[in-house]
């Protein structure tokens, strides 16, 4: 999630040039983002690996969708981007400005919104929805979002549980079998379960299997062995997809997706898969397990995670604007 510096607070801009991001800009972009996140949170939240993955995201065209502002010495002052979400009218955006640098956001936001309009039009949409993620602690960026016409949409709570030694694996429900994601047949079933179980959630975008697979393959943190498809009496019922996103900086496992098909809800499958992830992460020697949960979730997920021993450690709000 990105930051905004002091958007709209000053009309004096530092001397700078704009250019497109390159893959080898990852280290400089990480330094910029880390400076912003440290100012807001007290420490970086993203890793260099996260930045590298974002630069090769299949939906992101580096030659059209992003901008970097740098000073005469080549130091990055700001980063901005717009990124489509499949063929939908949803475009994710952000403007990140180095702390202490003022005025650049006013130049970058029109570029970002203009590109977002182009992305929606290219996909055949007459309008578009913009989403930006903002840390709850970032009051400056919240003000910037309001100035740009954004309104709060939903909140994602980052939850964590710590593991001290082995964690006992849960007892599986009757008729359950688990299957990992090394096989394409399992991945295709997992994709279907994920799409159907999240269809009513905030910001859901329908994705075909090929793009879903390509996105995950492009992530350095991806590990198909951490995908667990649950079948009940041979029928696909629920899925958990873990990865290594929080391994480099927090030595924790990460549950990126946990979904249960509507007809199988109320049978304890979500709790079982969560316990399975805890036991697997502890067996890998990880200090804990992390996940994000939408506060507007159509299922009572937040209560499930709290009852399983997880605690909230951060809130990230998604602000939205309809054009």
Residue pairs with C-beta under 8 A, 6 or more apart in sequence:
1 45
1 46
1 94
1 133
1 134
1 135
1 316
2 33
2 36
2 79
2 94
2 95
2 96
2 132
2 133
3 33
3 36
3 37
3 39
3 40
3 96
3 97
3 135
3 138
3 141
4 95
4 96
4 97
4 105
4 138
4 140
4 141
4 144
5 36
5 78
5 96
5 97
5 98
5 99
5 100
5 101
5 102
5 104
5 105
5 140
6 97
6 99
6 100
6 101
6 102
6 103
6 105
6 140
7 95
7 97
7 105
7 106
7 109
7 140
7 141
7 143
7 144
7 147
8 105
8 106
8 143
8 144
8 147
9 102
9 103
10 102
10 103
11 103
11 106
12 102
12 103
13 102
13 103
13 104
13 106
13 107
14 71
14 77
14 101
14 103
14 104
15 71
15 72
16 69
16 70
16 71
16 77
16 78
16 104
17 69
17 70
18 67
18 68
18 69
19 67
19 68
19 70
20 62
20 63
20 66
20 67
20 68
21 29
21 55
21 62
21 66
21 67
21 68
21 79
21 81
22 55
22 62
23 52
23 55
23 56
23 62
25 55
25 68
25 76
26 48
26 51
26 52
26 55
27 48
28 75
28 76
29 51
29 55
29 68
29 76
29 79
30 46
30 47
30 48
30 51
31 76
32 76
32 77
32 78
32 79
32 96
32 98
33 44
33 46
33 51
33 79
33 96
34 44
34 46
35 98
35 99
36 96
36 97
36 98
36 99
37 43
37 44
37 45
37 46
38 44
39 99
40 135
40 137
40 138
40 141
41 135
41 137
41 314
44 249
45 135
45 314
47 248
47 249
49 220
49 221
49 248
50 245
52 220
53 218
53 219
53 220
53 221
54 60
55 62
56 218
57 83
57 215
57 218
58 211
58 214
58 215
58 218
59 83
59 84
59 85
59 86
59 215
60 66
60 81
60 83
64 115
65 81
65 82
65 83
65 84
65 115
65 119
66 79
66 80
66 81
66 82
67 78
67 79
67 80
67 81
67 108
67 111
67 112
68 76
68 78
68 79
69 76
69 77
69 78
69 79
69 104
69 107
69 108
70 76
70 77
71 77
76 98
77 97
77 98
77 101
77 104
78 95
78 96
78 97
78 98
78 101
78 104
78 105
78 108
79 94
79 95
79 96
80 93
80 94
80 95
80 96
80 108
80 109
80 111
80 112
81 93
81 94
81 112
82 91
82 92
82 93
82 112
82 113
82 115
82 116
82 119
83 91
83 92
83 93
84 90
84 91
84 119
84 120
84 123
85 91
85 92
85 205
86 205
86 206
86 207
86 211
87 123
88 123
88 125
88 205
88 206
89 120
89 123
89 125
89 127
89 128
89 129
90 128
90 129
90 131
90 203
90 205
91 116
91 119
91 120
91 128
91 129
91 130
91 131
92 130
92 131
92 132
92 133
93 112
93 113
93 116
93 130
93 131
93 132
94 112
94 132
94 133
95 105
95 108
95 109
95 112
95 144
97 104
97 105
97 108
105 144
109 148
113 130
113 148
113 323
116 128
116 130
116 323
117 128
117 323
119 128
120 127
120 128
127 322
127 323
128 322
128 323
129 320
129 321
129 322
129 323
130 150
130 320
130 321
130 322
130 323
131 153
131 203
131 318
131 319
131 320
132 145
132 150
132 318
132 319
132 320
133 156
133 316
133 317
133 318
133 319
134 141
134 142
134 145
134 316
134 317
134 318
134 319
135 141
135 314
135 315
135 316
135 317
136 155
136 314
136 315
136 316
136 317
142 317
142 319
145 319
148 321
149 321
150 319
150 320
150 321
151 319
151 320
151 321
152 317
152 318
152 319
152 320
153 202
153 203
153 317
153 318
153 319
153 320
154 202
154 203
154 294
154 295
154 296
154 317
154 318
155 294
155 295
155 296
155 315
155 316
155 317
155 318
156 292
156 293
156 294
156 295
156 315
156 316
156 317
156 318
157 292
157 293
157 295
157 302
157 312
157 314
157 315
158 290
158 291
158 292
158 312
158 313
158 314
158 315
158 316
159 290
159 291
159 292
159 293
159 305
159 306
159 310
159 311
159 312
159 313
160 252
160 288
160 289
160 290
160 310
160 311
160 313
161 278
161 288
161 289
161 308
161 309
161 310
161 311
162 287
162 288
163 278
163 281
163 282
163 286
163 287
163 288
163 289
165 282
166 279
166 282
166 283
167 275
167 278
167 279
167 281
167 282
167 283
168 279
169 275
169 276
169 279
170 271
170 272
170 275
170 276
170 279
172 178
172 272
173 232
173 267
173 268
173 269
173 272
175 232
175 233
176 230
176 231
176 232
176 237
176 269
176 272
177 230
177 231
177 234
178 228
178 229
178 230
178 231
178 276
179 186
179 228
179 229
179 231
180 186
180 224
180 225
180 226
180 227
180 228
180 229
181 187
181 190
181 224
181 225
181 226
181 227
181 228
181 229
181 241
182 224
182 225
186 227
186 229
187 209
187 213
187 224
187 227
188 209
189 229
189 236
190 227
190 229
190 236
190 239
190 241
191 209
191 212
191 213
192 236
193 229
193 236
193 237
193 238
193 239
193 259
193 261
194 212
194 239
194 241
194 257
194 259
195 206
195 207
195 212
196 259
196 261
196 262
197 238
197 239
197 259
197 260
197 261
197 262
198 204
198 257
198 259
199 206
200 298
201 294
201 296
201 297
201 298
202 294
202 296
202 297
202 318
203 318
207 215
216 222
216 224
219 243
221 243
221 244
221 245
221 247
221 254
222 243
222 244
223 242
223 243
223 244
226 241
226 242
226 243
226 244
226 253
226 280
227 239
227 240
227 241
227 242
228 239
228 240
228 241
228 242
228 273
228 276
228 277
229 236
229 238
229 239
230 236
230 237
230 238
230 239
230 240
230 269
230 272
230 273
231 237
232 264
232 267
232 269
236 261
237 260
237 261
237 264
237 269
238 258
238 259
238 260
238 261
238 264
238 269
238 270
238 273
239 257
239 258
239 259
239 273
240 255
240 257
240 258
240 273
240 274
240 276
240 277
241 255
241 256
241 257
241 258
242 253
242 254
242 255
242 256
242 277
242 280
242 281
243 254
243 256
244 253
244 254
245 254
245 256
246 252
246 253
246 254
246 290
247 253
247 254
247 286
250 287
250 288
250 290
251 286
251 287
251 288
252 281
252 286
252 287
252 288
252 289
252 290
253 277
253 280
253 281
253 284
253 286
253 288
253 289
253 290
254 289
254 290
254 291
255 274
255 277
255 289
255 290
255 291
256 291
258 270
258 273
258 274
258 291
258 301
260 269
260 270
260 299
265 299
270 299
270 301
270 304
271 304
271 308
274 304
274 305
274 308
275 308
277 289
278 289
278 308
281 288
281 289
289 310
290 313
291 305
291 310
292 316
293 301
293 302
293 305
294 301
295 302
